[in-house]
Amino acid sequence: MAAFLVRRILQSIYTLAFLIVATFFLLRLAPGGPFDGEKVWPAEVKANIDAKYGLDRPLPVQFLEWCRDLSKGDLRESFHYIGTPVREIISDALPPSLLLGGWALALSMLFGTILGILSAWKRGTWLDFSSMFIAVSGITLPTFLIATMLVLLFSSYLGWLPPALWEDRKSMVLPVLTLSFRPLAIIARMTRTTLLEVLHADFIRTAHSKGLSETRVLFKHALRNALIPVVTLLGPITASLITGSYVVETIFQIPGLGTHFVTSVIDRDYPLVMGMTLVFGFVLILCNLLVDLAYGLIDPRIRLEREE
């Protein structure tokens, strides 16, 4: 297990390094620059700005200088938020995104798994149709439409919850529900599909022939095997949830990472884009690493194969 963990960590470091290199050079090779806009700068002023931020140097030199600053823990200052360090922007935006994404992940995992189990267990009944209607709605409906419907119902008509902002627990409800709806639907459909496949396996028929109750067969024998593909989804889902959602954060006016990430790309804010890429890449790689470790807990056979 230790050898597998060390090997996966090394692979994660290589993956993160490749992501950093690719993002750095592709961002600078794309048309436009951080100080390009409707206003045309005089050539002398533009040259002074490029010299101030080191944009007049060759790309390999710029990359090595950025890596040197990164090794010191310096992510530089934002081009858009002049004078504000990127590390400060990330530290301010990360807590709201973690809180929002964490609650959304918990809700989607809990209710998505429950809906998937009920749908597979009571296949062909009203429980199955109701669960899959929710799942299909969550996958097909766009996020902004779900957010609008929730705001109209719970804020405008019923007046139970605030329509926006991030101030107290009541203001967290609608953003969390909106963000959790799509991953909940994906987990529900995957759980139903894999559980139905497992329920038709030979070892399940053997368990029934031994006289075990249906609930015992479902939860002790079938569910553990059915959850392996579902766990595979949790890596990217977790990373996407806790690193922020531009649509949800914009609609509900939440100062999270998602808004900064999109605006930084639009503004060609090189330091902020690199900082956000580091955060997103690290979270995604960490989540996938935890998923790999979770395989061994769900199915000991996977752990034994990797140790060999």
C-alpha positions as CSV (number, residue, x, y, z in Angstrom):
1,M,0.0,0.0,0.0
2,A,2.8,2.4,0.8
3,A,4.5,1.7,-2.5
4,F,1.3,2.3,-4.4
5,L,0.8,5.6,-2.4
6,V,4.3,6.8,-3.2
7,R,3.9,5.9,-6.9
8,R,0.5,7.8,-7.1
9,I,2.0,10.9,-5.4
10,L,4.9,11.0,-7.9
11,Q,2.4,10.6,-10.8
12,S,0.4,13.5,-9.3
13,I,3.4,15.7,-9.1
14,Y,4.2,15.0,-12.8
15,T,0.6,15.7,-13.7
16,L,0.5,19.0,-11.8
17,A,3.8,20.1,-13.4
18,F,2.5,19.4,-16.9
19,L,-0.7,21.3,-16.1
20,I,1.3,24.3,-15.0
21,V,3.6,24.3,-18.0
22,A,0.7,23.9,-20.5
23,T,-1.4,26.6,-18.9
24,F,1.5,29.1,-18.7
25,F,2.5,28.8,-22.4
26,L,-1.0,28.4,-23.9
27,L,-2.3,31.4,-22.0
28,R,0.5,33.6,-23.3
29,L,0.2,32.2,-26.9
30,A,-3.5,33.0,-27.0
31,P,-4.5,36.3,-28.8
32,G,-4.7,39.4,-26.7
33,G,-2.9,40.5,-23.6
34,P,-3.7,41.6,-20.1
35,F,-3.5,45.3,-21.0
36,D,-5.2,45.1,-24.4
37,G,-8.6,46.8,-24.6
38,E,-10.6,49.5,-26.3
39,K,-8.1,52.1,-25.3
40,V,-4.9,52.0,-27.4
41,W,-1.8,52.7,-25.4
42,P,1.0,54.7,-27.0
43,A,3.9,52.5,-27.9
44,E,6.2,54.0,-25.3
45,V,3.7,53.5,-22.5
46,K,2.9,49.9,-23.6
47,A,6.7,49.2,-23.6
48,N,7.0,50.5,-20.1
49,I,4.1,48.5,-18.9
50,D,5.5,45.3,-20.4
51,A,8.9,46.0,-18.9
52,K,7.4,46.6,-15.5
53,Y,5.7,43.2,-15.4
54,G,8.4,41.4,-17.3
55,L,6.2,40.7,-20.3
56,D,8.9,41.9,-22.7
57,R,11.1,39.0,-21.9
58,P,11.2,35.6,-23.8
59,L,8.6,33.1,-22.6
60,P,11.1,30.6,-21.2
61,V,12.6,33.3,-19.1
62,Q,9.2,34.5,-17.9
63,F,8.3,30.9,-16.9
64,L,11.6,30.3,-15.0
65,E,11.1,33.6,-13.1
66,W,7.5,32.6,-12.2
67,C,8.7,29.2,-11.0
68,R,11.4,30.9,-8.9
69,D,8.7,33.1,-7.3
70,L,6.5,30.1,-6.8
71,S,9.2,28.2,-5.0
72,K,9.3,31.1,-2.5
73,G,5.5,30.9,-2.0
74,D,4.9,34.1,-4.1
75,L,2.1,34.0,-6.6
76,R,2.7,37.6,-7.6
77,E,0.2,40.4,-7.8
78,S,-3.0,40.4,-9.9
79,F,-3.0,42.5,-13.1
80,H,-6.7,43.2,-12.7
81,Y,-6.8,43.9,-9.0
82,I,-3.7,46.1,-9.1
83,G,-1.6,45.9,-5.9
84,T,-3.5,42.8,-4.5
85,P,-1.5,39.6,-4.2
86,V,-3.0,36.5,-5.8
87,R,-2.5,34.6,-2.6
88,E,-4.7,37.0,-0.8
89,I,-7.4,36.8,-3.4
90,I,-7.4,33.0,-3.3
91,S,-7.4,33.0,0.5
92,D,-10.4,35.3,0.6
93,A,-12.3,33.4,-2.1
94,L,-11.5,29.8,-1.0
95,P,-13.6,29.6,2.2
96,P,-16.9,30.4,0.6
97,S,-16.3,28.0,-2.3
98,L,-15.2,25.2,0.2
99,L,-18.3,25.7,2.3
100,L,-20.7,25.9,-0.6
101,G,-19.1,23.0,-2.4
102,G,-18.8,20.9,0.7
103,W,-22.5,21.1,1.6
104,A,-23.4,20.6,-2.1
105,L,-21.2,17.5,-2.2
106,A,-22.7,16.1,1.0
107,L,-26.3,16.6,-0.2
108,S,-25.6,15.1,-3.7
109,M,-23.8,12.1,-2.3
110,L,-26.5,11.3,0.4
111,F,-29.7,11.9,-1.7
112,G,-28.2,10.8,-5.0
113,T,-27.2,7.4,-3.5
114,I,-30.6,7.1,-1.8
115,L,-32.5,7.8,-5.0
116,G,-30.4,5.4,-7.0
117,I,-30.9,2.6,-4.5
118,L,-34.6,3.2,-4.3
119,S,-34.9,3.3,-8.0
120,A,-33.0,0.0,-8.5
121,W,-34.7,-1.8,-5.6
122,K,-38.2,-0.8,-6.7
123,R,-37.6,-1.0,-10.4
124,G,-40.8,-0.3,-12.4
125,T,-42.7,1.3,-9.5
126,W,-43.6,4.9,-8.9
127,L,-40.5,5.2,-6.7
128,D,-38.4,4.3,-9.7
129,F,-40.1,6.7,-12.1
130,S,-40.1,9.5,-9.5
131,S,-36.4,9.1,-8.7
132,M,-35.4,9.0,-12.4
133,F,-37.6,12.0,-13.2
134,I,-35.6,14.0,-10.6
135,A,-32.3,12.6,-12.0
136,V,-33.2,13.4,-15.6
137,S,-34.4,16.9,-14.6
138,G,-31.1,17.6,-12.8
139,I,-29.0,16.5,-15.8
140,T,-31.0,18.3,-18.5
141,L,-32.1,21.5,-16.9
142,P,-29.4,24.3,-16.9
143,T,-28.1,25.5,-13.6
144,F,-29.3,29.1,-14.1
145,L,-32.8,27.8,-14.7
146,I,-32.8,25.7,-11.6
147,A,-31.5,28.7,-9.6
148,T,-34.2,31.0,-11.1
149,M,-37.0,28.5,-10.2
150,L,-35.7,28.1,-6.6
151,V,-35.5,31.9,-6.1
152,L,-39.0,32.5,-7.5
153,L,-40.5,29.7,-5.3
154,F,-38.7,30.2,-2.0
155,S,-37.9,33.9,-2.1
156,S,-40.4,35.7,-4.3
157,Y,-43.6,33.6,-3.6
158,L,-43.0,32.0,-0.2
159,G,-40.6,34.6,1.2
160,W,-38.8,31.9,3.3
161,L,-35.2,32.5,2.1
162,P,-33.1,35.4,0.8
163,P,-32.6,35.5,-2.9
164,A,-28.8,36.2,-2.9
165,L,-25.7,37.1,-1.0
166,W,-23.6,35.0,1.4
167,E,-24.3,36.3,4.9
168,D,-25.9,33.6,7.1
169,R,-27.2,30.0,7.1
170,K,-30.5,30.9,5.4
171,S,-28.6,32.6,2.5
172,M,-26.6,29.4,2.0
173,V,-29.7,27.2,1.3
174,L,-30.6,28.2,-2.2
175,P,-27.0,28.2,-3.6
176,V,-26.3,24.8,-2.0
177,L,-29.5,23.3,-3.5
178,T,-28.7,24.7,-6.9
179,L,-25.2,23.5,-7.0
180,S,-26.0,20.0,-5.7
181,F,-28.9,19.3,-8.1
182,R,-26.8,18.2,-11.1
183,P,-24.2,16.0,-9.3
184,L,-27.1,14.5,-7.3
185,A,-28.8,13.5,-10.5
186,I,-25.6,12.0,-12.0
187,I,-24.9,10.0,-8.8
188,A,-28.5,8.7,-8.7
189,R,-28.4,7.5,-12.3
190,M,-25.0,5.9,-11.9
191,T,-26.0,4.2,-8.7
192,R,-29.2,2.8,-10.3
193,T,-27.4,1.5,-13.4
194,T,-24.6,-0.2,-11.6
195,L,-26.8,-1.6,-8.9
196,L,-29.2,-3.2,-11.4
197,E,-26.2,-4.8,-13.1
198,V,-24.9,-6.2,-9.8
199,L,-28.4,-7.5,-8.8
200,H,-28.4,-9.8,-11.9
201,A,-25.0,-11.2,-11.1
202,D,-24.4,-14.9,-10.2
203,F,-23.2,-14.3,-6.6
204,I,-26.5,-12.3,-5.9
205,R,-28.5,-15.3,-7.1
206,T,-26.4,-17.5,-4.8
207,A,-27.0,-15.2,-1.9
208,H,-30.8,-15.4,-2.5
209,S,-30.6,-19.2,-2.8
210,K,-29.1,-19.3,0.7
211,G,-32.2,-17.8,2.1
212,L,-30.9,-14.3,2.8
213,S,-33.4,-11.5,3.0
214,E,-33.7,-9.1,0.1
215,T,-32.5,-6.1,2.2
216,R,-29.5,-8.1,3.5
217,V,-28.5,-9.1,-0.1
218,L,-29.0,-5.5,-1.3
219,F,-27.1,-3.6,1.4
220,K,-24.4,-6.2,2.4
221,H,-23.6,-7.9,-1.0
222,A,-24.8,-5.8,-3.9
223,L,-24.3,-2.2,-2.8
224,R,-20.6,-2.4,-2.1
225,N,-19.9,-3.7,-5.6
226,A,-22.2,-1.2,-7.2
227,L,-20.5,1.8,-5.4
228,I,-17.1,1.3,-7.1
229,P,-18.1,3.1,-10.4
230,V,-19.9,5.8,-8.3
231,V,-16.8,6.4,-6.3
232,T,-14.9,7.0,-9.6
233,L,-17.2,9.9,-10.3
234,L,-16.6,11.5,-6.9
235,G,-13.1,12.7,-7.8
236,P,-13.9,15.2,-10.6
237,I,-17.3,16.0,-9.0
238,T,-15.7,16.9,-5.7
239,A,-13.0,19.0,-7.4
240,S,-15.6,20.9,-9.5
241,L,-17.8,21.6,-6.5
242,I,-15.3,22.8,-4.0
243,T,-13.4,25.0,-6.4
244,G,-16.4,27.1,-7.2
245,S,-19.1,27.5,-9.8
246,Y,-19.2,30.6,-11.9
247,V,-22.9,30.4,-12.6
248,V,-24.0,29.8,-9.1
249,E,-21.6,32.4,-7.6
250,T,-22.7,35.0,-10.1
251,I,-26.4,34.4,-9.6
252,F,-26.3,34.4,-5.8
253,Q,-23.4,37.0,-5.6
254,I,-21.0,34.7,-3.8
255,P,-17.4,35.9,-3.6
256,G,-15.9,32.5,-4.5
257,L,-13.2,31.0,-6.7
258,G,-15.4,30.3,-9.6
259,T,-16.1,34.0,-10.4
260,H,-12.4,34.9,-10.1
261,F,-11.3,32.0,-12.3
262,V,-13.6,33.0,-15.2
263,T,-12.9,36.7,-14.9
264,S,-9.2,36.2,-14.7
265,V,-9.2,34.3,-18.0
266,I,-11.3,36.9,-19.7
267,D,-9.0,39.7,-18.4
268,R,-5.9,37.8,-19.3
269,D,-4.8,38.2,-15.6
270,Y,-1.8,35.8,-15.9
271,P,-0.8,35.6,-12.3
272,L,-4.4,35.0,-11.1
273,V,-5.0,32.4,-13.8
274,M,-1.9,30.5,-12.8
275,G,-2.9,30.7,-9.1
276,M,-6.4,29.4,-9.8
277,T,-5.0,26.7,-12.0
278,L,-2.7,25.6,-9.2
279,V,-5.6,25.4,-6.8
280,F,-7.9,23.6,-9.1
281,G,-5.2,21.1,-10.3
282,F,-4.1,20.4,-6.8
283,V,-7.7,19.8,-5.6
284,L,-8.5,17.6,-8.6
285,I,-5.4,15.4,-8.2
286,L,-5.9,15.1,-4.4
287,C,-9.5,14.0,-4.9
288,N,-8.5,11.4,-7.5
289,L,-5.8,10.2,-5.1
290,L,-8.4,9.8,-2.3
291,V,-10.7,8.0,-4.7
292,D,-7.9,5.5,-5.5
293,L,-7.4,4.9,-1.8
294,A,-11.2,4.5,-1.3
295,Y,-11.3,1.6,-3.8
296,G,-9.3,-0.5,-1.4
297,L,-11.7,0.2,1.4
298,I,-14.8,-0.7,-0.7
299,D,-13.3,-3.8,-2.3
300,P,-10.3,-5.5,-0.7
301,R,-9.5,-7.3,-3.9
302,I,-8.5,-4.1,-5.6
303,R,-6.1,-3.3,-2.7
304,L,-4.5,-6.7,-3.0
305,E,-4.1,-6.4,-6.8
306,R,-2.3,-3.0,-6.4
307,E,-0.1,-4.3,-3.7
308,E,1.0,-7.1,-5.9
